[in-house]
Amino acid sequence: MVRVQQEQQQEQERIWDTETAQRYDTPGTGMFAPEVLGPTVQRLADLAAGGAALEFAVGTGRVAVPLAERGVPVSGIELSRPMLAQLRTKVDEATLPVVVGDMTSAVAPGTYTLVYLVFNTIANVLTQAGQVECFRNAARHLSPGGRFVVELWVPELRALPPDRQATVWLHEPGYLGIDTYDVLHQQVVSHHVRFDPGGGRRAELFRTPQRYVWPSELDLMARLAGFGLESRHADWSGAEFTAGSRSHVSVYRLAGG
């Protein structure tokens, strides 16, 4: 088990390297667009309820930095040193302290009213056991009644044709997103292809392996760690979660509050 975790950690460090970290931020566009980031930060600030927040896989601080600017004391856990180096170009350690380590086991000092995971990051943990440990680690950091928030995509298996292993989940000028599924082992690899929409021959490929998780399975993981589901919406603005939703924001509450 320890060897598997070490191999997965090395794989994640290889993926989230210096080159990836330096081009990760896209200010004002994509997941950094105000209409995306604004509701996320607002919802998290509300859920922190005046207490401190901890972000698992804080990355370059896409969410943590504006949340801290809202007056919420924010700390982070981050495995990738290059991603952390990019974060440090924005804020120092005193403003946003970060522990370098795996979010399934690393411990940040203090107690929090909110722990959160955004943009599908729990899927980067490639085993069910590891994902359960992520919930348990969140519980260790929370005060009684504290909340753990997970933003996660819904597997698009209904879009997978019979005897096919891949779906195109996004195509737009200069970008093609393809997921290849291993349904036996509940694994998926997302292929991000960027190219010149004007017809150039060169393309750039970035791949991320994930373990996909159904909402019901996520709820069971939460129960194993002492949480109960408080709410689930289709997005950060509170849209209704339905059978057609492509993602969800799930809020879990720790017992004892």
N, C-alpha and C positions, 0 to 999 in steps of 0.2 A: 504493500500500500504506500509506504513512504517513498519507495523508488518510483512508483507511478506518479506520485505528486511532484517529485523532483523533476521528472521528465516533462511533465506538463508545464511546470514553472519555467523550465528552460525554453520550451516551445513558445510560451507567451512572451518571454523576454526577447526572443528572436524576432517575433512578429512586431512588437511595439518597440522598434529600434530607433536610433537617432534620426534617420531619414524620415520615418513615419511620424515621429513626434514633431519634427520641424514643419511638416506640411499638414498637420492635423487640424490646426485652427483655420477656420474660414470666416473671419469676422463679418457679421451682417448677413451671411447667407447660409443655406443649408440648416444644420442643427444649431447654428449660431444666430439664425435670423431672429429678430425681436419677437415675431409672432409665435416662434417655437420656444425660445428661452424665457420670455416674459411670464407666461402662465406657469412654467415649470418652477421658476424661482418664487413666484407668488404663492403657489400651493405649498411648497416646502417651508417657506417662512411661516405660513399659517400652521402647518403641522408641527413645527418646532415649538410652538406655543410659548415663546419667550425663553426657551432653554437652548442648550448647545446642540449642534448637529455634527454628525460624523458621516463622511462620504466614503464608501467602499469603492476602490478603483477611481480615485479622484482625477487621474489623468492630468491634463493640462489646465484644469480648473474651469472648464467651460461653465459649469453650474456653481461650483464652490466659490469662485471669486465674486460673481454678482450677488450670491446669497450672503457672503460676508459683508459686502458693501451695503446690504440692507440692514446690517446691525446684528445678524445672527452669528454667534461664535461658531466657526466651522473648523474642524480638523479633518484629516484625510488619512487613508491607507492606500499605498500605491506600490505595485510590484516593479514597474518599469522605471528605471533611473532616468532614461532619456525623456520620458513623459514628465517626470518630476522636474527635470532641468528646464523644460519649456515652461512649466508652471512658475518656476522661480524667476523667470524674466518678467513676471507680472506682479507677484507678491512675495514677501520674504517669509521666513519661518515664524517670526513673531506674529505676523498677521494671519497666517494659515499654516499651522504646524502639520507635518505629514510624517507618518511612520512608514519606512520602506519595508514591504513584506507582502505576503499572500493574504488576501482578504478572508480566507477561510480560517486563518489561525493567528494572524498578527494582532497585537493588542495595542490600542492607543490609550494613553493615560486619561483618566477622568471618567465621568458618567454623563450620558447624553439622554435627551428626551426624544431624539430623532436620529436614526441611522437610515441611509438611503443608498440605492443602487439605480443608476439611470442608464438609458440607452442600451438595454439588452445585456449588460455586462455580466450578469449571473450566468448567462449561457456560455461565457468564456471558460467557466469551470466545466471540465469535460466529463465528469462522472456524477452520478446521482449522489453518491456518498459525499463528494466534495461540495455539492450544492446544499445538502443538508447541513454540513458544517458551516457554510456561509450563514445560514439562519441562526445556528447556535452561537456563532461568533457575534452576530448582531445582538442577540439576547444578552450575551455577557456584557456588552457595552451600555445597555439601556437601563434606566431607572424603571421601577415598577410602573406599568401603564404606558411605557414609552412605545414609540411607533417605529416600524421597519417598513420602508416604502420600496417597492420593486417595480421598475418600468421594463416591460418585456414584450416581445413580439409573439404573435400567435402562429404556430406552424401552419404553413399553407398546403397541407397535404391534400386538401380537396382539389387544389389546382394541379396536382400531379397526375398526368395521364397514366392509364394502366401500362405497366411494364416500362415506365420511364423513371429516371432518377433525378431529373432537373426541372426547375421552374425559372422563368424570367420574372423577377419581382419588380423590376423597375427598368425602364428604358427612356432616355431623354437625350437631347443633343450632347454628345461628348461623353456619355456614361451608359454603361450596361451593367445591371446587377443580376447575377445568376446564382441560385442555390442548388447544390447537389446533395441529395439525401441518401443516407443509409438508414432505412426505416427499421431494420432489424436491431441496430444498436442505438437508435435515437440520436444519430449524429448528422450534422449538416456542415457543409463548407460553403461560405459565402464568397463568391468571386466578384470583385469590383474591377471592372474594365473601364479605363479612361482612355479616350482617343480624340483625335482632331476631327470635329464634326464636319470640317470642310473637305475631308477626303484624304487626309494624310495616311500613310501606310503604317506608321508607328502607333503602338498601343502600350499601355502600362497596366499590369495586373497586380492586384493586392488581394490576398486570400486570408480568411479568418475561419478557423474551425470552431464549432460550437456544439453544445448539447442542447437540443430543443426541449422545452418543458411545457406541458399543457397546464392551463390554470388550475385544474383540479389537483394535479400532482404537486404544484407549487403550494397549494393550500395544505396538503398533507405534510409537506416538509415543514411548513410553518407550525402545524400542530405538534410535530415531534420536538420542536424547539420551545414550545410553550406559548405560541402566538395564536390568536384568533383573527379571522378576516374581519376587518372593520368596514372596508368599502372597496369597490372595484369600478373603475370607469375606463372608457375607451381612450381618454387622453387627459392631459393635465388640466384642461378647462372644465372637466366634469361631465363630458358627453356620456350618454348611456352606453354601457358595454352590451353588445348583442352578438348573436351567432356570426354576424358578418364582420365584426371588428377585427382589424389586423394587428392590434396591439392593445395593451392594457396597463393601467397604473393601479397597482394593488397596495392597499394600506393594511398592514397587520399590527395588531395591538398586543403588547406583552401583558400577561396576566399580572394581577396585583395592584393595578391602579384604581 
